[in-house]
Amino acid sequence: MGLQDPKTNFKMVACIDPVALAGAAATVDGASVDTKGFRWATFIVQAGVKATTITGLSALIMSDPVTGGAFATAISGAVFDPVALLDGADEQIGRIDCHKLDATTSRWLRIEVTSVGAAPTTPISAVCILSNSEDDTKYQTVSFAFGV
């Protein structure tokens, strides 16, 4: 299997299952993503049609050296455009070069989405696609149910 083979070169992580982000200043933390062995981490956030009371929506990528950590450090520049997210019924994509991160402090990544406004309800979801595996068989964790 070569590097172009999606079965061995990509890992997909459902960070935030579809959920209605509700409440003033509500925050949803995504699942921890282990970047070990991958060059790129591409996060995709999808926001559905927003409630009329929501005045802001932000998404950023946090890092930590261990899974289950505090995730107190934001990745510099890894902030999604809040105006575009607020438009609703849209998706935003952000890509991180994991080779530029310090693996001792930023091996694990997590997306955080926060709302601003009076009791807003906005459907959101997020996924991370890890790609360009250093070892195209060692990190395979995804199996595909169908092939085209």
Sequence and secondary structure as in RCSB ss.txt:
>XXXX:A:sequence
MGLQDPKTNFKMVACIDPVALAGAAATVDGASVDTKGFRWATFIVQAGVKATTITGLSALIMSDPVTGGAFATAI
SGAVFDPVALLDGADEQIGRIDCHKLDATTSRWLRIEVTSVGAAPTTPISAVCILSNSEDDTKYQTVSFAFGV
>XXXX:A:secstr
  TT HHHHEEEEEEEEEEEEESTT EEE   EE TTEEEEEEEEEE    TTEEEEEEEEEEESSTTS   EEE
EEEE  HHHHHT SEEEEEEEEGGGS HHHHSEEEEEEEEEESS EEEEEEEEEEEEESSTTTT     S   
